[in-house]
Amino acid sequence: MSLPASLSASLQSPLRRGLILFAAMFVIVVITGVMQGGASILLILTQATAFALIALGLNIQWGYGGLFNFAIMGFLMVGGASTVFLSYPINPDFWTSDGPLMLGRALLAFLFGLCLVLLARQSHRIGITGKLKTTLVVIAWFAGYILYRSQIDPAAAYIESTAGFVGGLGLHPVLGWAFGGLVSAIIAFYIGKVSLGLRTDYLAIATIGISEILRALIKNMDWLTRGTMTVSPMPWPTPLPQNLQAMGFSISESFIYARLGFLALAVLILVLAFIIVQRAYGGPWGRMMRAIRDNHIAAGSMGKDVTGRQLELFIFGSILMGIGGAMLATFTQIFDPSGYQPINHTFMLWVMVIVGGAGNNWGVVLGAFLIYIVWVISDPLAQLIFVNLSVLTDSLGWGAIPEIDSRALQMRVFVLGVVITIALRYAPRGLLPETVRREG
């Protein structure tokens, strides 16, 4: 029994559009590979895959729940710092010193302070209420903070002076990625508890502040993350080019095969995350999330726990951001807190989701690869254009164009702005907008 022509057309049109756009994306990748070389295109694709995973996390938060999260950069840094702690080689200078004992004391002081606060919050059970309870809670927080700082400050100073920093545990990098997702989930839980009562632009402002707090903490915890001194080289989960060269591969072949192995692992993780998210969104859970996103007041009046469900979205999305941030730090083999910038690690990800199509996982993946490739190749293309223009203007007596390298680098932002402007003009809902199948 055949479907009506109008229904068949409505079903086939998004599919046809998606196939055309992904075919065009494939052509762009091939052309870029021919221009940049095999090793360079594999580098671009691997990093684009990590960004696609992060964009998928943002799509869960924004596309599914309408949550304005601008703390993306903070979660990427958390993921990177977490994988440093778990997978970076063990630092014997730390473990043979008094550092572990001093950190143990700091941990006990933290737990004791936490118990003080929890007990103060339960003081109403013994008849302490009102302003007296509030005063008691404030005193408990102050006492716990002083107690913790009395232990962590000398421990941090000692570790930095004797061992440099704590170092890692030497575990497999994939375990470090998973740990990055776990730590991001814990942080997202507490952030969500505090900030998800806010709506739209207020939530955006709050998460911007949270992102800067996370960046400041990670950047200044030299005893744990080395801060601005950076951590390098980060171990890979797959063989490094140096390992392949020791096995007899040439330099060019070693980079190609090494990056190909890392890309295969990254794609596997992206595919697994994509399948889980896609199946969840297509079921009853996804329908409930769409209802909350479209009208949270109506959903709440029907008995739905709006804040609780939004907290789920915030945590799930942050897990993918933490894993993606860990993958990026591992692939580049360096964790540099100073290298995280809002334009690269927040704004560009929002562009990926908006251009690809919020609420459509296929669109977000497409947008991630498209925007990242455009971001990467815009610099060398701009340099090529400026160099030729400089030759022309110099031959005409107008003088050469100064500072071509810096000008070409700045063109990235201009090109990104042009792309998002054109996308919003001709595809305001994204290249592959969300399609909701309605029953009945």
C-alpha positions in Angstrom: 0.0 0.0 0.0 1.6 3.2 -1.2 1.7 6.4 0.8 -0.1 9.6 -0.5 2.1 11.7 -2.7 2.1 14.7 -0.4 3.1 12.5 2.6 5.8 10.8 0.6 7.2 14.1 -0.6 7.2 15.4 3.0 9.2 12.4 4.2 11.6 12.3 1.3 12.4 16.0 1.1 14.4 16.3 4.4 16.2 13.0 3.5 17.1 14.3 0.1 18.2 17.6 1.4 20.4 15.8 4.0 22.0 13.5 1.5 22.8 16.5 -0.8 24.3 18.5 2.0 26.4 15.6 3.3 27.5 14.8 -0.2 28.6 18.5 -0.6 30.4 18.2 2.8 32.2 15.1 1.5 33.3 17.1 -1.6 34.6 19.9 0.6 36.6 17.4 2.7 38.1 15.8 -0.5 39.1 19.2 -1.9 40.6 20.3 1.4 42.5 17.0 1.6 43.9 17.5 -1.9 45.0 21.1 -1.0 46.3 20.4 2.5 47.6 16.8 2.2 46.5 13.6 3.8 48.1 14.2 7.3 46.6 17.7 7.5 43.0 16.7 6.5 43.2 13.8 9.1 44.2 16.4 11.7 41.3 18.6 10.8 38.8 15.7 10.7 39.9 14.4 14.1 39.5 17.8 15.8 36.2 18.3 13.9 35.0 15.0 15.3 35.7 16.1 18.9 34.0 19.4 18.2 31.0 17.5 16.8 30.7 15.6 20.0 30.8 18.9 22.0 28.2 20.4 19.7 26.0 17.4 20.2 26.2 18.1 23.9 25.2 21.7 23.3 22.3 20.5 21.1 21.0 18.4 23.9 20.9 21.5 26.1 19.8 24.1 23.6 18.1 22.2 20.8 16.3 19.8 23.2 15.7 22.0 26.2 16.2 25.6 25.2 18.9 26.1 27.8 21.3 29.0 27.0 24.6 27.5 28.2 27.6 29.7 27.7 29.8 27.7 30.1 31.1 25.4 27.3 34.7 26.6 27.5 34.7 25.8 31.3 33.5 22.2 30.7 36.2 21.8 28.0 38.8 22.9 30.4 37.4 20.5 33.1 37.6 17.6 30.6 41.2 18.5 29.7 42.3 18.9 33.3 40.6 15.6 34.3 42.3 13.6 31.6 45.7 15.2 32.7 45.1 13.9 36.2 44.1 10.4 35.2 46.2 9.6 32.1 49.4 11.8 32.4 52.4 9.8 33.6 53.0 9.4 37.3 55.2 12.1 38.8 57.6 10.3 41.2 58.8 13.5 42.8 55.3 14.1 44.1 54.6 10.6 45.4 58.0 10.3 47.2 57.5 13.6 49.0 55.2 14.8 51.8 52.7 16.1 49.2 50.2 13.1 49.3 50.1 13.4 53.1 49.5 17.1 53.1 46.8 16.7 50.4 45.2 14.1 52.6 45.0 16.5 55.4 43.5 19.1 53.1 40.9 16.6 52.0 40.0 15.8 55.6 39.7 19.5 56.4 37.4 19.9 53.4 35.2 17.0 54.5 35.1 18.3 58.0 34.0 21.7 56.8 31.4 20.2 54.6 30.0 18.2 57.5 29.8 21.5 59.5 27.8 23.1 56.8 25.4 20.1 56.4 24.9 20.0 60.2 24.2 23.7 60.3 21.6 23.3 57.5 19.8 20.7 59.6 19.8 22.8 62.8 16.1 23.3 62.5 15.7 19.7 63.8 16.8 20.9 67.2 14.7 24.0 67.2 17.1 26.5 65.6 15.2 28.4 62.9 14.9 31.7 61.2 17.7 34.3 61.3 19.6 32.2 63.9 19.8 29.3 61.5 21.0 31.5 58.7 23.7 33.0 60.9 24.8 29.5 62.0 25.0 28.4 58.3 27.1 31.4 57.5 29.4 30.8 60.4 29.8 27.1 59.4 30.7 28.1 55.8 33.3 30.6 57.1 34.8 28.1 59.6 34.9 25.4 56.9 36.6 27.7 54.4 39.2 28.9 56.9 39.9 25.3 58.0 40.3 24.1 54.4 42.5 27.0 53.3 44.7 26.4 56.4 45.6 23.0 54.9 45.5 23.4 51.2 47.6 26.6 50.9 50.7 25.1 52.5 50.2 21.9 50.6 50.0 23.7 47.3 53.1 25.8 48.1 55.0 22.7 49.1 54.0 20.7 46.0 54.9 23.5 43.6 58.3 24.0 45.3 59.3 20.3 45.4 57.5 18.4 42.7 56.2 21.1 40.4 52.7 19.6 40.3 50.8 16.4 41.3 51.1 14.7 37.9 48.8 12.0 36.7 48.0 8.4 37.5 49.3 6.9 34.2 46.1 5.3 33.2 44.8 4.7 29.7 43.7 8.0 28.0 40.2 6.6 27.2 39.7 6.3 31.0 40.8 9.9 31.3 38.1 10.9 28.7 35.5 9.0 30.8 36.7 10.7 33.9 36.5 14.1 32.2 32.8 13.3 31.5 32.2 12.2 35.1 33.8 15.3 36.6 31.8 17.5 34.2 28.6 15.8 35.2 29.3 16.4 38.9 30.1 20.1 38.3 27.0 20.4 36.0 24.8 19.0 38.7 25.7 21.7 41.2 25.7 24.4 38.5 22.3 23.3 37.4 20.9 23.2 40.9 22.0 26.9 41.4 21.3 28.4 37.9 18.5 26.5 36.1 15.9 28.5 37.9 16.9 31.4 35.6 15.5 31.7 32.1 16.9 32.7 28.7 19.3 35.6 28.8 19.7 35.5 32.6 20.8 31.9 32.4 23.3 32.8 29.6 24.8 35.6 31.8 25.1 33.2 34.8 26.8 30.5 32.8 29.3 33.0 31.3 30.3 33.9 34.9 30.5 30.2 35.8 32.8 29.5 32.8 35.1 32.3 33.8 35.2 30.9 37.4 36.2 27.5 36.1 38.8 28.9 33.9 40.3 31.0 36.7 40.4 28.0 39.1 42.0 25.7 36.6 44.5 28.4 35.4 45.6 29.2 39.0 45.8 25.7 40.5 49.4 25.2 39.5 49.9 22.4 42.0 47.2 20.3 40.2 47.1 21.5 36.5 50.5 23.4 36.2 48.4 26.4 35.3 50.0 28.6 32.6 53.1 26.4 32.5 51.1 23.8 30.5 51.2 20.0 30.6 52.9 18.2 27.7 53.2 15.7 26.1 49.8 14.1 26.7 49.7 10.3 25.9 47.6 9.0 23.1 45.2 6.1 23.3 46.5 4.9 19.9 50.1 4.6 18.6 51.9 7.9 18.2 53.8 8.8 15.0 57.1 8.3 16.8 56.0 4.7 17.7 55.2 4.0 14.1 58.5 5.5 12.9 60.3 3.1 15.3 58.4 0.3 13.6 59.8 1.3 10.2 57.2 3.7 8.8 58.3 6.8 7.1 57.7 10.2 8.7 54.8 11.1 6.3 53.2 7.6 6.6 53.6 7.6 10.4 51.6 10.8 10.8 48.9 9.6 8.4 48.4 6.2 10.1 48.7 7.6 13.6 46.1 10.3 13.0 43.9 7.7 11.2 43.9 5.5 14.2 43.0 8.4 16.6 40.3 9.5 14.1 38.8 6.0 14.1 38.5 5.9 17.9 37.0 9.5 18.0 34.5 8.6 15.3 33.5 5.4 17.2 32.8 7.5 20.4 30.8 10.1 18.3 28.7 7.4 16.7 27.9 5.7 20.0 26.9 9.1 21.6 24.9 9.9 18.5 22.9 6.7 18.6 22.2 7.0 22.3 21.0 10.6 22.0 19.0 10.0 18.8 17.1 7.0 20.3 16.4 8.9 23.5 15.1 11.9 21.7 12.9 9.8 19.5 11.1 8.2 22.4 8.8 9.4 25.2 11.6 11.1 27.0 12.3 13.3 23.9 8.6 14.2 23.5 8.5 15.3 27.1 11.6 17.4 26.6 10.1 19.1 23.5 7.0 19.9 25.5 9.1 21.5 28.2 11.2 23.4 25.7 8.2 24.7 23.8 6.1 25.7 26.8 7.5 24.9 30.2 4.6 26.5 32.0 2.1 24.2 30.3 4.3 21.2 30.9 4.7 22.1 34.6 0.9 22.5 34.9 0.6 18.9 33.6 2.7 17.6 36.5 6.1 17.5 34.7 9.2 18.2 36.8 10.5 21.0 34.6 13.6 21.9 36.5 14.5 18.2 37.1 14.2 17.3 33.5 16.2 20.4 32.5 18.9 19.4 35.0 19.0 16.0 33.2 19.6 17.8 29.9 22.2 20.0 31.4 24.1 17.1 32.9 23.9 14.9 29.8 25.1 17.7 27.5 28.0 18.6 29.9 29.2 15.0 29.9 29.7 15.1 26.1 31.4 18.5 26.5 33.8 17.1 29.1 34.6 14.1 27.0 35.1 16.2 23.9 37.4 18.6 25.8 39.4 15.6 27.0 39.8 14.3 23.5 41.0 17.7 22.2 43.6 18.0 25.0 44.8 14.4 24.3 45.0 14.8 20.5 47.0 18.1 20.7 49.2 16.5 23.4 49.1 19.7 25.4 46.9 21.1 28.1 47.3 24.9 28.2 44.6 26.7 30.2 45.7 30.0 28.6 44.9 28.5 25.1 41.2 28.4 25.8 39.4 31.4 24.3 35.6 32.2 24.2 35.7 32.7 20.4 37.2 29.2 19.8 35.6 27.2 22.5 32.1 28.8 23.0 31.1 31.1 20.2 32.2 28.7 17.4 30.3 25.8 18.9 27.1 27.9 19.0 27.6 28.7 15.4 27.9 25.0 14.6 24.6 24.3 16.3 22.8 27.3 14.8 24.1 26.8 11.2 23.6 23.0 11.3 20.1 23.1 12.8 19.3 23.1 16.5 17.3 20.1 17.6 18.5 17.9 14.7 21.5 15.8 15.6 22.4 15.2 11.9 22.4 18.9 11.3 24.6 19.6 14.3 27.2 17.1 13.1 27.1 18.5 9.6 27.4 22.1 11.0 30.3 21.1 13.3 32.4 19.7 10.4 31.5 22.5 8.0 32.2 25.3 10.4 35.4 23.8 11.7 36.8 23.2 8.2 35.8 26.7 7.2 37.5 28.0 10.4 40.7 26.1 9.7 41.1 26.8 6.0 40.1 30.5 6.1 43.5 31.4 7.5 45.7 29.9 4.6 43.2 31.0 2.0 43.2 34.6 3.4 47.0 34.5 3.4 47.0 33.4 -0.2 44.6 36.2 -1.2 46.5 38.9 0.8 49.9 37.8 -0.7 48.6 38.1 -4.2 46.9 41.4 -3.4 50.1 42.6 -1.9 52.0 41.8 -5.0 49.4 43.7 -7.1 49.3 46.8 -4.9 53.1 46.9 -4.7 53.4 46.7 -8.5 50.9 49.6 -8.8 53.0 51.7 -6.4 50.5 51.6 -3.5 52.9 49.6 -1.3 52.7 46.1 0.0 50.1 45.0 2.6 51.7 44.9 6.0 51.3 42.2 8.7 49.7 39.6 6.4 49.9 36.8 8.9 48.0 38.6 11.6 45.4 40.0 9.1 44.8 36.5 7.7 44.3 35.2 11.2 41.7 37.9 11.9 39.8 36.9 8.8 38.7 33.8 10.5 36.2 35.8 12.6 35.1 37.7 9.6 34.5 34.5 7.6 32.6 33.0 10.5 30.4 36.0 10.7 29.7 35.9 7.0 28.8 32.2 7.2 26.3 32.6 10.0 24.8 35.7 8.4 24.2 33.8 5.1 22.9 30.8 7.0 20.4 32.8 9.1 19.3 34.7 6.0 18.6 31.7 3.8 18.2 28.9 6.4 17.0 30.5 9.6 16.3 27.1 11.2 19.6 25.7 10.1 20.8 23.7 7.1 19.0 20.6 8.5 16.2 21.9 10.7 14.5 19.8 13.3 11.7 17.6 12.0 9.1 16.3 14.4 7.0 13.4 13.3 3.5 13.8 14.6 1.2 10.9 15.1 -2.5 10.9 14.1 
